[in-house]
Amino acid sequence: MTYLKTGNARKLPVYECLLPKNWELIKKFPVILARKHVNGNITFTSVLVDLLCTGAKDVLFFVNEPESFYREILQRYKEGMLLDFEPVSYELIHNVIFESIAFAEEFGIAPHEDFRFAELILDEDSDDFPRIEVPLGEGGKAHLYLNFDDERALYFERQIMKYGQTGTYEIIRNEFDPFFDGDELDDEEDWEDEDMDDKFSDTCFAWNEWEWEEFYNDENFENLPFDIVIFTLTRLPEYAYDEMIEEPMFAPFLEILHTEEPTSKYSFSKKEQEYMAEVYERLGFSDLEFDESDPELLEMIESGIQKFPKNRILYQYKWEYFQRSGDLPKSLEIALEMKEKFPDYLFGLSCHAQSLIEMGEVDSIPEAMNDFTKIQDFLPDREKFHVTELQSFYSPWIYYYAKTGQLRAAIFLYMLLEDHFVLISFPLHPLVEEALASEALKVVEPFYKKVKAGEVSKEEFVDLMMGED
């Protein structure tokens, strides 16, 4: 921070300016500027730009890091976000960043708070800086895509509705919630300052050869954590994901694509949007798990359903209200009502299944999912699915297969979600995770007994964990 505040970063020569090759098409993407020190190290920033509405949506910055670290970050972008970068002029990235920010400010939306640091790596945005036209919005309007897990979503919505003129913007609400409500995931502070790969890098899935050797030497093979249980299972021949995807019974599951952008647009009036935002905020602050009930909140949800009877999201909020307050029979009743009113609503199925899971009714889960085992069978007109749709649809099946002793099917679906980068942001609920781990241990524990008995050498063990034949 101190180095940036001196202004010296701006004096470093530009080393690289990168944009995704299809940046004008995808509309939301990281913009990278790297500057090189005399010692060969790199100071760089990555600004997540949203040309459709919100401008500088997120920011990463690093000071005086080895070039190998910089290349590692680029590789993560390439593998994790499937982006192919190309070098461009500084003038272009400068305009892309600052023009998107100016566009967002027309709707009262300020850049991410850390942009003040990225700005100290960029050149100053003066009036005489050469301007390049940048495509902003879509169809002459700002398009605000609201994702439930975005901590600034309420801010974005409030600002655009306050400052935007009628007809100048469109709000596309991502109604996809994870299979289990957000309060049951990690506390919000656990996610601060983490990039997409932090959760992954904290597990054994990212261990190198030395770390597996250390684990072998420690001989601490009891009370294994979830990640080691699952990773070990996937390294055993019968449960190897790379082998299973070649099998006829599993191959059809691969015929899908994933996205983090909303996959469906639903039209809501401005009044309806405001009401939904208010309910969403109240749900977020309500301590239903401890207070057991919040009559004012329930009345607010039911009043909204009366005003907007076709609003499937308000029904889901009502289901969540009873689910979180512990009234499982009532939550099941609401889930069934939701399925009847909105038969094409994927989250009606998953809400039904979640209620059953919490009630311990394993055998009824296939019926809750309408006996659809593949997401594309339920939504046959689609080949691309939001990551929360994938999580919501396949989590009940992971639980069901694990509880009924079908471990290969359960671990295949788990790895399918990993393959689509779902579990990085939307991990399994503890009940699903517990069911999978319990069944997996039946296979993994005997393996580690052999390891402890010396029947598996260190070299054999490390080769197995590293995927070497």
C-alpha positions in Angstrom: 0.0 0.0 0.0 2.7 2.4 1.0 4.6 1.9 -2.2 1.5 2.6 -4.3 0.8 5.8 -2.4 4.2 7.2 -3.2 3.2 7.3 -6.9 6.2 5.3 -7.9 4.2 2.4 -9.4 3.0 4.7 -12.2 6.6 5.5 -13.1 7.5 1.9 -13.8 7.5 0.9 -17.5 4.5 -0.9 -18.8 5.3 -4.6 -19.1 2.0 -6.0 -20.4 -1.6 -4.9 -21.1 -4.0 -7.8 -21.5 -7.6 -8.2 -22.6 -9.6 -11.4 -23.4 -9.7 -11.9 -27.1 -13.5 -11.8 -27.1 -13.9 -8.9 -24.6 -16.4 -7.0 -26.7 -18.6 -10.1 -26.8 -18.5 -11.3 -23.2 -19.0 -7.8 -21.7 -17.6 -8.8 -18.2 -14.0 -9.7 -17.9 -10.7 -9.0 -16.1 -8.4 -6.2 -17.5 -4.8 -6.7 -16.6 -2.0 -4.1 -16.5 1.5 -5.2 -15.4 4.6 -3.0 -14.8 8.1 -4.3 -14.4 10.6 -3.3 -11.7 14.4 -3.1 -12.4 14.8 -6.3 -10.3 12.5 -8.1 -12.7 9.6 -8.3 -10.4 6.1 -7.3 -11.4 3.5 -4.9 -10.0 0.2 -5.5 -11.5 -3.6 -5.1 -11.2 -6.6 -7.0 -12.5 -9.8 -5.0 -12.7 -13.0 -7.0 -13.3 -14.8 -4.7 -15.7 -18.6 -4.9 -16.4 -19.4 -3.0 -19.6 -23.1 -3.6 -19.2 -23.6 -1.6 -16.0 -21.5 -1.8 -12.9 -18.0 -0.7 -14.2 -15.1 -1.7 -12.0 -16.9 -4.6 -10.3 -13.9 -6.1 -8.5 -10.1 -5.5 -8.1 -7.0 -7.4 -7.4 -3.5 -5.8 -7.1 -0.1 -7.1 -6.3 3.1 -5.2 -5.7 6.7 -6.3 -6.5 5.9 -10.0 -7.0 8.1 -12.5 -8.9 7.2 -12.9 -12.6 6.5 -16.5 -11.9 3.7 -15.5 -9.5 2.2 -13.2 -12.2 2.3 -16.0 -14.7 0.5 -18.3 -12.2 -2.3 -15.8 -11.8 -2.7 -15.6 -15.6 -2.8 -19.4 -15.8 -5.5 -19.5 -13.1 -7.6 -17.1 -15.2 -7.0 -19.2 -18.3 -8.0 -22.5 -16.6 -10.6 -21.2 -14.1 -12.4 -18.7 -16.3 -11.5 -20.2 -19.7 -10.2 -16.9 -20.9 -7.7 -16.5 -23.7 -5.8 -13.2 -23.3 -4.1 -11.1 -25.9 -1.7 -8.1 -25.6 -3.3 -4.7 -26.4 -2.2 -1.1 -26.1 -2.3 0.7 -22.8 -4.6 3.3 -24.3 -7.2 0.6 -25.0 -7.2 -0.9 -21.5 -7.3 2.6 -19.9 -10.4 3.5 -21.9 -12.1 0.2 -21.2 -11.6 0.7 -17.5 -12.4 4.4 -17.1 -15.2 4.5 -19.7 -17.0 1.6 -17.9 -16.6 3.4 -14.6 -18.0 6.6 -16.1 -21.0 4.7 -17.5 -21.7 3.1 -14.1 -21.5 6.5 -12.4 -24.3 7.7 -14.6 -26.5 5.3 -12.6 -24.9 6.3 -9.2 -22.7 3.2 -9.1 -19.2 3.7 -7.7 -16.3 1.5 -8.5 -15.1 -1.3 -6.1 -13.5 0.2 -3.0 -10.1 -1.3 -3.9 -10.1 0.5 -7.2 -8.3 3.4 -5.4 -5.3 1.2 -5.3 -5.5 -0.1 -8.9 -5.8 3.5 -9.9 -2.3 4.1 -8.5 -0.9 1.5 -10.9 -2.8 3.0 -13.9 -1.9 6.3 -15.5 -3.9 9.2 -14.3 -7.2 9.7 -16.1 -6.8 13.3 -17.4 -9.0 15.2 -19.8 -6.4 15.1 -22.5 -5.9 11.4 -22.4 -6.6 9.9 -25.9 -10.1 8.5 -26.1 -11.1 5.2 -27.7 -14.8 4.3 -28.2 -15.8 1.4 -25.9 -19.2 -0.4 -26.4 -21.2 0.1 -23.2 -24.5 -1.4 -22.2 -26.6 -3.3 -24.6 -29.3 -2.1 -27.0 -28.9 1.4 -25.7 -29.6 0.5 -22.1 -27.6 -0.5 -19.0 -28.2 -4.2 -18.1 -27.8 -4.9 -14.4 -27.4 -8.6 -13.7 -28.2 -9.3 -10.1 -26.5 -12.3 -8.6 -27.8 -13.4 -5.1 -24.2 -14.0 -3.8 -22.9 -10.6 -4.8 -22.5 -8.6 -1.6 -23.1 -5.3 -3.6 -26.2 -6.5 -5.3 -28.6 -4.5 -3.1 -26.4 -1.5 -3.5 -26.4 -1.8 -7.3 -30.2 -2.2 -7.4 -30.8 0.7 -5.1 -28.5 3.0 -7.0 -29.8 2.2 -10.5 -33.4 2.6 -9.4 -32.6 5.9 -7.7 -30.5 7.5 -10.4 -31.5 5.7 -13.6 -34.2 7.2 -15.8 -37.1 5.1 -17.0 -36.2 3.2 -20.2 -32.4 3.6 -19.7 -31.8 0.4 -17.8 -33.0 -3.2 -17.4 -32.6 -5.3 -14.3 -32.1 -9.0 -14.9 -32.5 -10.8 -11.6 -30.6 -14.0 -11.1 -33.2 -16.0 -9.2 -30.9 -18.9 -8.8 -30.1 -19.6 -5.1 -27.8 -22.4 -4.0 -29.4 -25.6 -2.9 -29.0 -24.6 0.7 -29.5 -21.1 2.0 -26.5 -18.8 2.3 -26.6 -18.6 6.1 -25.6 -22.2 6.2 -22.5 -21.6 4.1 -19.3 -20.1 5.6 -19.6 -16.8 7.3 -19.3 -13.8 5.0 -16.0 -12.7 6.6 -14.5 -16.0 5.6 -14.9 -15.1 2.0 -13.4 -11.6 2.2 -10.2 -11.0 0.2 -10.4 -14.4 -1.4 -10.2 -15.0 -5.1 -11.9 -17.8 -6.9 -9.1 -20.3 -6.2 -8.5 -19.7 -2.4 -10.9 -22.3 -1.3 -9.4 -24.8 -3.7 -5.8 -24.0 -2.6 -6.7 -24.6 1.0 -7.5 -28.2 0.3 -5.4 -31.2 -0.5 -6.6 -31.0 -4.1 -3.8 -28.4 -4.6 -1.1 -30.3 -2.7 2.2 -31.0 -4.4 4.5 -34.0 -4.2 6.3 -32.7 -1.1 3.1 -32.1 0.8 1.9 -35.7 0.1 5.2 -37.0 1.3 4.8 -35.0 4.5 1.3 -36.4 5.0 2.6 -39.9 4.5 5.4 -39.4 7.0 3.1 -38.1 9.6 1.0 -41.3 9.6 -2.0 -39.4 10.8 -4.6 -41.5 8.9 -7.5 -41.3 11.4 -10.2 -38.6 11.5 -9.4 -37.6 8.0 -10.9 -34.3 6.8 -13.5 -34.3 4.1 -11.1 -33.1 1.3 -8.6 -35.9 1.9 -11.3 -38.6 2.0 -12.8 -37.4 -1.3 -9.5 -36.8 -3.0 -8.1 -40.2 -2.0 -11.3 -41.9 -3.2 -11.0 -40.3 -6.6 -7.4 -41.6 -6.9 -8.5 -45.2 -6.4 -9.0 -47.0 -9.8 -12.7 -47.8 -9.4 -13.6 -44.2 -8.6 -11.3 -42.3 -11.0 -13.3 -39.6 -12.6 -11.2 -39.6 -15.8 -12.1 -43.2 -16.3 -15.8 -42.9 -15.3 -16.5 -40.2 -17.9 -15.7 -42.8 -20.6 -18.4 -45.1 -19.4 -21.7 -45.1 -21.3 -23.8 -44.6 -18.1 -21.9 -41.4 -17.2 -21.0 -39.9 -20.5 -24.4 -38.2 -21.1 -24.0 -36.1 -18.0 -21.1 -34.3 -19.7 -23.2 -32.9 -22.5 -23.7 -29.5 -20.7 -22.0 -26.2 -20.3 -21.8 -24.0 -17.2 -22.0 -20.2 -16.8 -22.0 -17.6 -13.9 -24.3 -15.3 -15.9 -28.1 -15.6 -15.5 -29.5 -18.0 -18.0 -33.1 -16.8 -18.0 -34.7 -13.4 -18.0 -37.9 -12.8 -16.1 -39.8 -9.6 -16.4 -40.6 -7.8 -13.1 -42.1 -4.3 -12.7 -40.1 -1.7 -10.9 -42.5 -2.0 -8.0 -42.1 -5.7 -7.9 -38.3 -5.4 -8.0 -38.3 -3.0 -5.1 -40.6 -5.4 -3.1 -38.4 -8.4 -3.8 -35.2 -6.5 -2.8 -36.8 -5.5 0.5 -37.9 -9.0 1.3 -34.4 -10.3 0.3 -32.8 -7.8 2.7 -35.1 -8.7 5.5 -34.4 -12.4 5.1 -30.7 -11.7 5.2 -30.9 -9.9 8.5 -33.6 -12.1 10.2 -32.4 -14.5 12.9 -35.0 -17.2 12.1 -32.8 -20.0 13.3 -32.7 -18.4 16.8 -36.0 -16.5 17.1 -38.0 -19.3 15.4 -40.4 -16.9 13.8 -40.7 -13.4 12.4 -44.4 -12.6 11.9 -43.8 -9.3 10.2 -41.4 -10.9 7.7 -43.9 -13.7 7.0 -46.7 -11.2 6.5 -44.5 -9.2 4.2 -43.8 -12.3 2.0 -47.4 -13.4 2.0 -48.6 -9.9 1.1 -46.1 -9.9 -1.8 -47.5 -13.2 -3.1 -51.0 -11.8 -3.1 -49.8 -8.7 -5.0 -47.6 -10.7 -7.4 -49.1 -14.2 -7.6 -46.9 -15.3 -10.5 -43.6 -14.4 -8.7 -41.9 -17.7 -8.1 -39.1 -16.1 -6.2 -41.4 -14.9 -3.4 -42.7 -18.4 -3.1 -39.1 -19.5 -2.7 -38.6 -16.9 0.0 -41.6 -18.2 1.8 -40.2 -21.7 1.6 -36.9 -20.4 3.0 -38.7 -18.7 5.8 -40.2 -22.0 7.1 -37.1 -24.0 6.3 -34.8 -21.7 8.4 -37.3 -21.4 11.2 -37.3 -25.2 11.6 -40.9 -25.8 10.5 -40.0 -28.6 8.0 -43.6 -29.9 7.4 -44.6 -26.3 6.4 -41.6 -25.8 4.2 -42.4 -29.1 2.5 -46.0 -27.9 1.9 -44.7 -24.7 0.4 -42.2 -26.6 -1.8 -45.1 -28.8 -3.2 -47.2 -25.7 -3.8 -44.3 -24.1 -5.6 -43.8 -27.2 -7.8 -47.5 -27.3 -8.7 -47.7 -23.6 -9.6 -44.3 -23.4 -11.4 -43.6 -26.9 -12.9 -40.7 -25.7 -14.9 -39.0 -24.1 -12.0 -35.8 -26.1 -11.1 -35.6 -24.6 -7.6 -39.1 -26.0 -6.8 -37.6 -29.5 -7.2 -34.5 -28.7 -5.2 -36.5 -27.0 -2.4 -38.7 -30.1 -2.2 -35.6 -32.3 -2.0 -33.9 -30.2 0.6 -37.0 -30.4 2.9 -36.9 -34.2 2.5 -33.2 -34.4 3.2 -33.6 -32.4 6.5 -36.5 -34.7 7.4 -34.4 -37.8 6.7 -36.7 -39.1 4.0 -34.1 -40.5 1.6 -36.3 -42.8 -0.5 -38.6 -39.9 -1.5 -35.8 -37.8 -3.1 -36.1 -39.2 -6.7 -39.8 -38.4 -6.6 -39.0 -34.9 -5.4 -36.7 -34.5 -8.4 -39.5 -35.8 -10.7 -37.2 -38.8 -11.4 -35.0 -36.6 -13.6 -31.4 -37.7 -13.0 -29.8 -35.3 -15.6 -30.4 -31.6 -15.6 -30.8 -31.4 -19.4 -33.6 -33.9 -19.2 -35.6 -31.5 -16.9 -34.7 -28.5 -19.1 -34.3 -30.0 -22.6 -34.2 -26.7 -24.4 -31.0 -25.7 -22.7 -27.4 -26.8 -22.9 -25.9 -24.1 -20.6 -26.7 -24.0 -16.9 -25.9 -21.5 -14.2 -23.5 -22.9 -11.6 -26.2 -22.7 -8.9 -28.6 -24.6 -11.1 -26.1 -27.4 -11.3 -25.5 -27.3 -7.5 -29.2 -27.3 -6.7 -30.0 -30.1 -9.1 -27.2 -32.5 -8.4 -26.8 -32.0 -4.6 -29.9 -34.0 -3.8 -28.7 -36.8 -6.1 -25.3 -36.9 -4.4 -27.1 -37.3 -1.1 -29.4 -39.9 -2.4 -26.7 -42.0 -4.0 -24.5 -41.8 -1.0 -27.2 -42.8 1.4 -28.3 -45.7 -0.8 -24.8 -47.1 -1.2 -24.3 -46.0 -4.8 -20.9 -44.4 -4.1 -19.6 -44.4 -7.7 -22.6 -42.4 -8.9 -22.3 -40.0 -5.9 -18.6 -39.3 -6.4 -19.1 -38.9 -10.1 -21.6 -36.2 -9.6 -19.4 -34.5 -7.0 -16.5 -34.5 -9.4 -18.9 -33.3 -12.2 -19.6 -30.2 -10.0 -15.9 -29.8 -9.4 -15.3 -30.0 -13.1 -17.8 -27.1 -13.7 -16.2 -25.0 -10.9 -19.4 -25.1 -8.9 -18.1 -26.1 -5.5 -15.5 -23.3 -5.3 -18.3 -20.8 -4.6 -21.1 -23.1 -3.6 -19.9 -26.0 -1.4 -22.1 -28.9 -0.4 -24.4 -28.5 2.6 -23.0 -30.3 5.7 -25.7 -33.0 5.5 -24.8 -33.8 1.9 -21.1 -33.7 2.6 -21.6 -35.9 5.7 -23.5 -38.5 3.7 -20.8 -38.6 1.0 -17.9 -38.7 3.4 -19.6 -41.5 5.5 -20.0 -43.7 2.4 -16.5 -42.8 1.0 -14.8 -43.8 4.3 -16.0 -47.3 3.9 -13.6 -47.5 1.0 -10.9 -45.0 2.1 -10.3 -46.3 5.6 -9.3 -49.8 4.5 -6.9 -48.2 2.0 -5.2 -46.1 4.7 -5.0 -49.2 7.0 -2.8 -50.7 4.2 -0.8 -47.5 4.0 -0.2 -47.5 7.8 0.8 -51.2 7.7 3.4 -50.5 5.1 1.7 -52.4 2.3 1.8 -49.2 0.2 5.2 -47.6 0.0 5.8 -43.9 0.1 6.7 -43.8 -3.6 3.6 -45.7 -4.5 1.4 -43.5 -2.3 2.7 -40.3 -3.7 2.5 -41.5 -7.3 -1.1 -42.4 -6.7 -2.0 -39.1 -5.2 -0.1 -37.2 -7.9 -1.9 -39.2 -10.6 1.3 -40.8 -11.9 1.2 -44.3 -13.3 
